[in-house]
Amino acid sequence: MQQRDSSPRIWRLKSRDLVLDHPIVMGILNVTPDSFSDGGNFFSPETALSHAMRMIDEGADIIDIGGESTRPGAVPVEAAQESDRVVPVIEELHRQLPDFVISIDTTKSDVARAAIDAGASIINDVSAMRLDPEMPAVAASAGAGVVLMHSRGDVSNMASYENATYARVVHEVLDELGSQLLLAEEAGVDRKNIALDPGIGFSKRTEHSRALIDGLEAFRTYDCPIAIGLSRKRMLTDAMNRGPLTLEERDQATAFFNALALRRGARIFRVHNVGVNRRVLDEAWQNLS
């Protein structure tokens, strides 16, 4: 059985340190009309803020706010439009809860800069800073926390199988993330600010995602916190080897695989249903010796 870390890791964010002395739950808030799981549900700032507060009440440590869908075939959004979607929500959440940790889910440096100015302290980039050459400098100058997530392609195809060709998936994902980690460090981002996400379901078939979960301990090589985002992904249905899952079943499967990832070394969990995952992860954490 995986042992709990003997000393808690610190994830350095803008203006504070986050102590990873328990599973960190990052609640997903998509302020988009077309996201895969909840497109349009929280599109207005008022509805988005209400949902953020609900996730916080259920135990979220971070709210991750995104204004551009990465579902297969998604149409890219201009930076100004993406900022218009996310900045009002970030500003109001930060005004009401100035000490709460907010993350911006974006691949665009202009959006990241505006979100940081509005109160975000983490940049969650699903392209691991591949798609915008200015992103490393923005993260470095802000002193922001960073999540580098592995993917291939652009926002319109990174969640498809178009680039899902691997000979040794764990080795290749580690190598590609390592290159982006070096790029971020060369721009001035401190490694203590960086978390790594293998990108479950992004440019990966189910067998690739399962191999990455099973091989998650290899990501400790880079001495960064490990984040995982498998919430409601197609791999869950495939892994259950049955027909389509209900939303409740997908959330339960998410929690099960997150608990497995926790034992493999993951500490940051990006989820839609905070309550279910908070309960399961806390129980799994207590069972780590």
Secondary structure, 3 states (H helix, E strand, C coil): CCCCCCCCEEEEECCEEEEECCCEEEEEEECCCCCCCCCCCCCCHHHHHHHHHHHHHCCCCEEEEECCCCCCCCCCCCHHHHHHHHHHHHHHHHHHCCCCEEEEECCCHHHHHHHHHHCCCEEEECCCCCCCCCHHHHHHHHCCEEEEECCCCCCCCCCCCCCCCCCCHHHHHHHHHHHHHHHHHHCCCCHHHEEEECCCCCCCCHHHHHHHHHCHHHHHHHCCCEEECCCCCHHHHHHHCCCCCCHHHHHHHHHHHHHHHHHHCCCEEEECCHHHHHHHHHHHHHHCC
